[in-house]
Amino acid sequence: MGQQALRRMVRHEERIQANSITDHSRGWSGMVRRLTRRQQNNGTSFRKPSPLENFVDLNLLPPELALQILKNLNATDLCLASCVWGDLANDEILWEQLCRASWGFCSAYDFWKADGRSFKRLFLLLDESCLTFNTKPEWGIQYLIDNGVLEDEGAKIARFFHSTNQLCWHKVRTYLNTRQDVLEEFIKLQNFKNQFLPNALRKFFHAVQAPTTHRENLAGLIDKFSRQFCADNPDVKLKPGNEL
């Protein structure tokens, strides 16, 4: 008798718990339905927000702040940005900085701005010339000369080589073998100050291709190196005619 009463009490408690869970679930379901209807009445619905909704429209910012943001883009991203923010992304200051960051020197910098020419156009010309140079060095330099970007002078071409890392260095060394005037000026731009002699010589032949067949050309390069090394290190008390 006592066991039957105990079983009835247990079943009664289980029914109470089951009803409580059902009521709780119904309460949550009702709350969700009410919130959904409220959102729909307000013209909105539950959905994952688009990433673009949190992106600041640069046109709403002060121009100075928007340009500071765009300065962090490379040329490819800046071209893409110009599809949305044309006036800002085509700003001449941005493209001039990109040009000078990739090519420290070219003859066009002396007159390009004064002539009212586009620095974006200049960037594209310089970029195209480097792509051509890395395949055909003579064609790449001629492309710059024909478009008025670089003067056909040994000192100007040497400075162009010395101020950029956009060129294949093997192609630069190949070109220097064909233009002695450029080679002479290029050697003058090397800095061997306070360098250990073997390290300086190693650096020299990394920049200038050593001849493999003509002994007299090698002697000429060594003479040019010794003159530049002595000029950069007067305290060493070496003379170009001394044996290294």
Secondary structure, DSSP 8 states (H G I E B T S, - for coil): -HHHHHHHHHHHHHHHHHHHHHHHHHHHHHHHHHHHHHHHHTT-------GGGGS--GGGS-HHHHHHHHTTS-HHHHHHHTTTSHHHHT-HHHHHHHHHHHBS--GGGGTTTTTT--HHHHHHHHHHHHHHHTT-HHHHHHHHHHTTSS-S-HHHHHHHHHTBSSS-HHHHHHHHTT-HHHHHHHHHT---TT--HHHHHHHHHHHS---SS-HHHHHHHHHHHHHHHHHH-GGG---TTS--
